[in-house]
């Protein structure tokens, strides 16, 4: 279901289901709560999630149902992990569109419109449209939509409970070192950022929230993850992932001097090239490849066409070698049970509709970098690896060590869980939470602790659904386990 930048790209989370029945509305909270009686016995069988109270579709005439109304709804079924009734995230009601199942971009730089890419090519890159951002300072109320796989954040600046701006906090896994956190629904915030013209709402790329740095604004100075290369440039030009400067690619002079190719056309004099890191599930056809990192590249001509997009077999050939470097960390390796000795890089060949390996890849396990050189700029690139066999040790295996780290409970959880560990002697202890790409989310413990059993509560109210890792460090030893937040 990949297309136009949106669709259900995480089928393991929700199952598309169609149900009919009678609507039951409860008004005992601040906003109405919707339920469905599917067997007409007068009791609630499913909770209907229509999104935030202020949401209305702008591309259909669908409206929220009345109490006692007979409806047919299609949506994503979220099975309850407790004994409560399950939730149906509504996509259609009585055959009319209500909302998109998921918004697949992590970046949301291009607004909430279908397509939304220069030249109409598929993918997430958007080219030159946002190569300059206007600085803005806005104060208002945060409106948070938690019904997508990744939370969406909006800003209401005139207190009329309607959206004025979309707030782009970057990929859902990003967390700044400053300690700043994403806002809660209804929270009053001051936002500094770069303004982008969006499709339905103007977008603010957040630089600061309530005076705390979210991301270095200089990362966006030359375009989000990209910039221009020209036929007369004398020096190499490097462009990096705006959320990790160690992820980058470098274009050399002479890139368009004879021998270059893109489809059947002539090599342009100027290109806007761009690099974005994506969640691997958002790369089309990447399932089953063992991908734990993923990237998309764009090469946009002056007319806005992506010359390594779908219409050009998903790649573009330069006349000179470009250098690529991808960066990972130990949490990604250990948490995903990756065999570091098996790391490889693949590209999507649009002509053969197949993933193919890049042969000259070098992996530096000391610096956690993956490098290669190529004359070809591929639209989709994934970093793959095999899983380590037998990485999970039992508690009995751990007993001779200085500690035992147990599986969190409950797991899956929403929104809090307990992490338990046993110390066989007093020692310095550090307990950290990481996202699926290995970025540190928070530190729960960093102090000396006595021997014995310890229970630490972790509250994930401000985080999106997904896989997270927790790492316990005791002295010079550590252990990592995986947990699943399901909202």
BELHUZI-V415127 format. One line per field, one symbol per residue. ss: DSSP state (a for helix, b for strand, c for the rest). psi: psi as a letter, one per 30 degrees, with the letter a starting at -180 (. if undefined). Layout:
ss->???
psi->???
//
This chain:
ss->ccbccbccccccccbbbbbbbbbbbbccccccbbbbbccccccccbbbbccccccccccccccccccccbbbbbbbbbcccccccbbbbbbbbccbbccccccccccccccccccccaaaccccccaaaacccbbbbbbbbbbbbccccccbbbbbccccccccbbbbcccccccccccccccccccbbbbbbbbbcccccbbbbbbbbccbbcccaaaacccccbbbbbccccccbbbbbccbbbbbbbbcccccccccbbccbccccbbbbbbbbbcaaaccccccccbbbbbbbbbbcccccbcccaaaccbbbbbbbbbbbbbccaaaaaaccbcaaacbbbbbbccccbbbbccccbbbccccbbbbbbbbbbcbbbbbccbcccccccaaaaccccbbbcccbcccbccbbbbbbbbcccbbbbbbbbcccccbbbbbbbbbbccbbbbbbbbccccccbbbbbbbbbccbbbbbbbbbcc
psi->gkkgglljgiffekkkkkklakkkkkgfaelkkklkjfghgglkekkkjgalffkkkgglgklkllkfkklkkkakkjkkfaglllkjjkekkhfkkelkeljfkfehfgahlkcgkkfgllaflfbfehfkkkkljkkakkjkjgflekkkklkjfghgglkekkjjgalffkklfffklkllkfkklkkkakkkjleekkkjjkekkhfkkeljfffgegkjgaakklfgkfllkkklkfgjffjlkkkllgfgikflljbgllklfkkjkkkkklkefgkkgfkgfgkflklkkkjklfffkjghaefhgglkklflkkkkkkklleeeeeeghkjffgklkllkjfefhlkkkkfhkkkjfefhlkllkkfkjkekkkklllkkkgfjlleeefefaflkklklkljlljgllkkklkkflklkkkjlklafggkkeljekilklllakkkkkjjhegllkaklkkkkkjbgllkklkljkj.
//
